[in-house]
Amino acid sequence: MPSTSLSYALPVLTGNRAELAQRFEAVRARTLALAAPLSAEDQCVQSMPDASPTKWHLAHTSWFFETLVLQAFQTGYRFFDAQYSYLFNSYYEALGPRHPRPQRGLLTRPGLSDVHTYRGHVDSAMLRYMAVVDPTDWLAAESVITLGLHHEEQHQELIQTDILHLLSCNPLLPPYRHKPQPWSVPSACALQFLAVDAGVHAVGHGETEGFSFDNETPRHQALLHPFQIANRMVTCGEYLGFIAAGGYRQPQWWLSDGWSAVQSQGLGAPAYWLAPGDPRAPSDQWQVYGLNGVQPLDRQAPVNHVSFFEASAFAEWSGARLPTEFEWEVAYDLPDIQQMLGHGWQWTRSSYDPYPGFRPRPGAVREYNGKFMVSQQVLRGASTATPPGHSRKTYRNFFPPTARWQFSGIRLAKDPT
């Protein structure tokens, strides 16, 4: 593993430039640390079109800073390798053609060491640029650099979710981590439904509240009818009850497309669950494959790796429903609410649509979020793979309703009886 230190002379930075430079180095180093447990072979393989190889994540996050900061703001900057603009562009049509997403696993060249050299080049160029950028350009550059750091944190989570899916395809079910890193999951408290009165609520991110992605804005008013929301997420033990009751065999709980997925994919449990007697990890008890390898299923832990369709079916079976994203956001501040951040992304019943008055950011980054506002469901919260401090109550994650490879779970809601 190459060193994460940057060995070059750098002028002393002051003020917010120094703070941003320190954050830049920390974020970039964390990405390399997440890749450290993986072999070169691990980092090149793509297990499905929705996932990307770790090596591609390492390169793409560097491409972001090189293209949208250095090339855009620094006069005379020359690309490290002009071909990388094609290989590591993700979906920015305005920036030119790109390698097809489903074929990222075919990029055996450039090699992993070349990608690390590329990252080192971009790190050096970025820190030098932050030291010398003209004050008249700093405000615009600072905004894109900050966006780039939050973008890289998103890819830090994707590195973990993508490698989990990849390693789950290996019949040996190897752990991602060489040493288990236990996540503190306290015993689930009693399930209670907290009541929220009807009213008009301010939702979305305010302009003076620090960083947000453009899809969290503008702040606006939402009328909510009275509702009740669970004080915690659904546990694995509770979800086992749905399985034992024949939930995956009874179409009355399922949306039409969800029932079709159950039948066509042979679904019978959340992703990465191993039923008793599974030959990959024989046991007479349910087990779960995760980043720490195969572990006994913890009935008190929040259930994860369910699709929107599975979450919706469980809610229907439970005599409840999924909350809307605005119900979830308003409930975030309730005094008795638990497990809102860090235990699993939580499916909502809200489709991923623009807020009233939404306008994407100007320039190439206008393609960051707005173009995906169709055929997706909103998830709220954060998972165990989300970098600390990355999420907030207005954060809008989004995935198609069939997605199961993310750390996505369930919180129930009800209408008053």
N, C-alpha and C positions, 0 to 999 in steps of 0.2 A: 504494500500500500504506500503510495507516495505521500510525502510530508504535506501537511496543510499549511505550513508556515510559508510566508512570502519573503524571500530574501532579496530585497532591493532597498535602496535608499529612498525614503519618502519624506517630503516636507512635513513639518508639524502641522496638523490640522487643528482647528479650533471651532468652537460653537457647534451648530447643528451638523456641520460637515464632519466633524470628528465623531459625533454620536452616530451618524449614519454610516460612516466608514467602519466603525467598530461593529455595528449591527450587520453590515455587509459581510465582514469576515466571519462573524459568528454563524450566520445563516449558511454561508457557503461551506464552512467546516462541518456543520451538522449534516449536510447532505452527504459529504464524503464519509462521515462516521456511520451513517445508515447503510452505505454500500459496503463498508469494511468487512462484514461477516460473509460476503458473497464471493464466490470464485469468479474468474473471468468467464467461465462457461455459464454460470448462473446469470451474469449480467448481460448476456447477448441474446438469450432466448425470449421469444414472445409466445405466450401460452394461448392467447385469443386476441381477436381484433380490438377489443375494448381495453386491453392492457398493453403496456409498452415495456421493452427491456430496460433494466436499470441503466445500462450504458447510454441508452437514448435519453433517459431523463437527465443524466449528468451533462450530456451535450446540449440538449434543448434549453435547459435553464441558463447555460452559458451563451447560447445563441441569442436568447432574449436580451441579455445585457449588451452583447456585442452589436446587435442589429438596432434595437430600439433606444439605446443610450449612446454607445460609442460612435456608431456610424451616423446616427441622427444628429448628435450634438457636437462631436469633436471634429474640427476642420482637419482634413487630410488623413483621417484614420483609414487604415487599410485592413481588410479582413484577414484573419489568421489563415483561412483557406476559403476561397470563394465558393467551393463546392459544398461547404457546410451549410450555406444558406439554403440550398435545395434539400440536403439530407435532414436537417434538424428544424426546419419550419414546421409548426404543428398544423395550424389551420388559417393562417393569415393570408387570405387571397390577395390583399393589396400589396403584399411583399413578394409576390411571385409564385411560381410553381413549387411543388414540394413532393417528397417521396411519399407514396401511398401509405396511409396509416397501417393497414393490415400487413404490410410487408416490412415493418421496422425490424423484425427479428432476422431478416436476411442480410442486415448490414454488419457482416463480419469485419468489414473494413470501413472506416478506420478502426484500429484495434483499441482496446481499453487503455493502453498506455498513451496512445495518441489523444484520446479524449481527455485524459488527465493533463496532458501537456496543454491542450486547448483551454481547459479550465484555468490552469495556472497563468496562461497568457492573458485571458480575459480578466482574471482577478487583478493582476498587475496593472493592466491598462485602466481598469475601472478606478482603482485607488489613486493612480497618478492623475487621472482626469478629475476626480473629486478634489484633488489638491490644487489644481490650476484653473478650474472652470471659472469663466468670467462671471462676476456677480449678476450681471443682467440675464445670463442664461441659467443661473443656478435654480431658480424657482421652478422652471419647467422641467429641468433635468432631475431635480430632487423628487418631483412628483412621480416620474416614470421609474426612477430607481426604487422608490418606496413600493410602487406597484410590483416591480420585479422581485423584490424580497418576499412579498406576500405570495406572489406567483410561485416562487421557489418553495415556499412552505407548503403550498398545495401539492407540489410534486414530491415533497418529502413524504407526505401521506400516501401518495400514489405509489411511490417506491415500495412501501410496505404492503399495501393491498395487492399490488401487481405481483410481487414476489411470493406472497402467500398463495395466490392462485397458481402461479407457476410451480411452486414446490408441492402443492397439493396434487398435481398431475403425476408426480413421481410416486410409484407404488411403495417406496420406502418411507414416505412421509417425513422427510428430514426436517429438523427445526431450522428456522432462519437464524436464531441466536445460538451461539455455542454454549452460553451460560444462560439459564432461565432468568428472565427479568419479570418477576411477578408483578401483576397489577393489583393494587389494593381495591378489592371489591367487598365492601362490608355486607353483612347479612341484610337482606331486603327487609324493610319495615313493612308493617301491615298496609295493604293497598287501601287507599282512601280516595274519594273523589272530592275535589275542592271546588266550591261553587264560585262562579264569577257572574256578577250582575250584568244586565244589558247596559250598553252605553256606547258613546263615540270615543274611540281611543286613537291617540297619535301612534303611528307605527312607521317603521323604516328608520333609516339612519339620518341624523341631523348633520348639517354642514359644519357645526362647531364641535362635533364629538370625536374627532380624530379620523384615522383612516377607515375607509370602507370601500368595497367594490361598487362599481356603478349600479349593479342590479339591486343594491340595498336602498337606493334613493329613487325619487325624493321622499322625504318624510311627508306623510299625509294622514288624513283622517279615515278611520274604518269603523263602520257601525257593526257591533257585535251583539247578537242576541244572547240571552242568558245561556250559560253552558256550565258543565262540570268537567274537570280534567283530573286525570290520575296524578297522585303525588309522586309517583315514581314510574320507571319503565317496567314493561312486562318482563318477568324472569324466565329463565330456561325451564324451570320446573312448571311454571304455568303453561308455557308453550308445549311441554310434554303432555299436559292434559289434553290439549287440542289434538295432538297426534294420536294419543291413546283412544280418544273418543271417535276416531275415524275421520278427522277433519279433512284429510287429503283425499278421502274417498266419497265425500258428500258434496255434490255440486251446489247445494243451496247456499253455502257460505261464500261462494266465489263470484267475482265479476267474470263476465264471459271470457275475456282474454286471459284472465288468470286461470280459469278452469282448463282452457285450451293448453296453457303452459304446463299445468299439472299433468295432463294426459300425454302431451307430446314429449315432455322431458322426463316423465316418470318421477316427479317430485314426491317426496314423502317426509322430508325434514329440512331444516335450514341447511345452507351450504356448509360443508366441512364437518357436519355431524356424522358420527360413525355409530350405526346401530349395533346392539349386542350381537356378537358373532361375526362382525365384519372381518373378512380375511386380512385386511390391511393392518389391523390392530386388534387381534382377537381379544374379546372380553365379554363377560356376561352383563356388563353395564354400558350405558350410553357413554360415548367419549366425544371429544371435540378436538379437531386439528386446528392449531393456531400457530402464531409466530414462535411460540415456545415448544412446538411439536405437539404430540398427542397427549392430552390431559383428560382426566375424568371430568365429565360434565358437571359443572357447578350449578345446582338447581337454584341457587340464590342470585346468581349473576344475571345481568340483563341479557336477554336473547339478542343475538346479532346475526348478520348474514341472511336476513330474510328480504324478499322482494316486497315492493309495494303491494302486489297482489296477495302475498302471504300475510302481510300486516293487516290488510283490509279484511281478509277472510277470518283471521283470528279475532279481530274486533267484532265482526258480525256474529261469530260463534259465541262471543262473550256477552252479547247483548249491548254492545257499545259501538263506537265508531272511532275513526282517526280524527284528531283535531285539525282545524285549518291552520295555516301558518300564522295567521294573526292571533288566533286563540292561543297558540303556543307562545308567541312573543309576549302577549299580555300576561300570560300565566308565569312567565319567567321571573317576575318580581313578587310573586306570592310568597308569604313568609314560610309556608310549610312545603314548598315545592322542592324536589330533590332530583338529582341525576339529569340536570339540564345540559351540562357540558362535560365531556370527557368520558362518557360511558357508552356512547354509541350515537350515530346519527339517527334521527327520529323522523320516520315518514309522516308527512301530513297529507291531508285530503286536497291540498291546493295544487293546481297546475302551475307550472313555471311561466308566469306571464309578467309583462312589464307593469310597473307601478304607474298610476296616473301622472302624466308629465315626464315620464322617463326619457332621458336622452343619454345615449352612450358617450363615452369620453371621445374627444376629438382625435384625429390622426389614426394611425394603424391600430391602436389599442381599442378602437371602437368595435372591433370584432371580438373582443375578449368575452363578453357575456351575451349581448343582445341577440346575436344571430342564433342562439340556441333556445330561444324562448318559444318552444313548440314541442309537444309530445314528451314532456318531461314532468316529473313530480318534484315538488320542493321538499327537502329534508332540512330540519333545524337541529342545532346543537353542535356536538363535536364528539369524536371517538377517542379511543385509547391511542390511535395512530396520528391524531391531529397534533401538530406542534403546540406546545404550551403558549397561550396568549394569542393564538391565531384566530380563534373564533370569538363570537360575541352574540348577543341576543338577536341582533338584526341580520346575522349571516344567513345567506340563502344558498344552500347547497342544492344540487339538482342532478337527477339521474332518470333514465327511462324506467318505467314501472317494473320491468323484468329484472333489473340489476340486483344481484345477490352477493357479489364479490366484495362490496364495500362493507364496513362495519356499521350496518344499518339495522335499527331495531324499532321498537314499538312503544308508544305511549297512548293510552286510551283516553277517549273523551265521551261525554254523554250529553244529551239534551235533557233539561229538567223534566221530571215525570209529573 
